[in-house]
């Protein structure tokens, strides 16, 4: 689609973009796009790096509690509630 455009056509497209967005907003938009691409690239490297490193083997198995530990009341449940003040 864009391979058929000649030099003067690209110049017209760039001039239209400058008119639409303004010279002030274009550097800010390019800076934001660059930051976004940098973050995206770092995240994709992190995903591919974690698959090949074998980090999954280092994850500890979940800790299970026995029924006797699960049924023991907490200290907060043993305390008696305070009596309301009648004023």
Number of C-alpha atoms within 10 A of each C-alpha: 4 6 5 7 9 9 8 9 11 12 11 11 11 12 12 12 13 14 10 11 11 12 11 9 12 14 11 11 12 11 12 12 12 12 12 12 12 11 12 12 12 11 12 11 11 11 11 10 12 12 10 9 9 9 10 10 8 7 7 7 7 6 6 7 8 8 8 7 8 10 8 8 9 9 7 8 8 8 8 7 8 6 6 6 5 4 3
